[in-house]
Amino acid sequence: MSGDTVGIPTASGDELEAWLYLPDGAGPHPVVVLAHGIDAIEAGGLAAFATRFQRAGWRASCSTTAVSAAPRGSRA
C-alpha cells in the first residue's frame, strides 16, 4: 500500500503538495490528517504512520513540504 501525490489548493492560489493514502474497499472511511513539525521533510517518517492508518481502513493525508506559519511578507 502506498500514497498518491495530490495538490491541495490554498486561498492564496498556491498549491500544497500532499500524499493521500486511500484504503481498499467502499467507504465511507474516517480521515486523519498527519502534520510534521516545522522544517520537516518528506523523509521525516510520516509515510509509515499513514500506511498504518490506511491498512486499518482510514484515509490519511500528510503534507510533503514544510509550511511557514509566518504572515506573508514577514521574515520567518
Secondary structure, DSSP 8 states (H G I E B T S, - for coil): ---EEEEEE-TTS-EEEEEEE--SSS----EEEE---TT--GGGSHHHHHHHHHHTT-EEEEESS----S-TTS--
